[in-house]
């Protein structure tokens, strides 16, 4: 494995970590309706665990309402149960064919809880980025030890690895700032 392959592999994994952080943030409720709140909820249907978006059409016809229209009406009870047992803390209303989820205003206490939750998600992302940095540094040192790169190449690689790490952590912090602003806006 060459030094460039080590750097490319590390950066690819950091990008995936950043994508995961974005996806996790999308599932955090901010007081306005979004289909991303519910689309990945696991529903027990047809003898298997399926994502809600695979079972139903999702829409937000109003700013504080998510509407779920299952393609098969027989899965409505399972969808309702899955939403009730999720960590969203919202109560679905079903008429047998459609499921409506009114999104209530967030109270101050819930906003603080959500803020702590997104900070934890961001910190988990930062930890994953730093783990990739460590793997990249170890791989570069191994290449130097095997004589495939010089000490100068190693120092240059370490600087490059640290720069990329700093970039991704800064991006996570930026996304966190936007999400916190969204959550704490009344």
Buried (B, 14 or more C-beta within 10 A) or exposed (E): EEBEEBBEBBBEBBEEBBEBBBEBBBBBBBBBBBBBBBBBBEBEBEEEEBBBBEBBEBEBEEEEBBBBBBEEEEBBEBBBEBBEEBEBEBEBEBEEEBBBBEBEEBEEEBBEEBBEBBEEBBEBBBEBBBEBBEBBBEBBBEBBEEEEBEEEBBEBBBEBBEEBBEBBBEBBEEBBEEBBEBBBEE
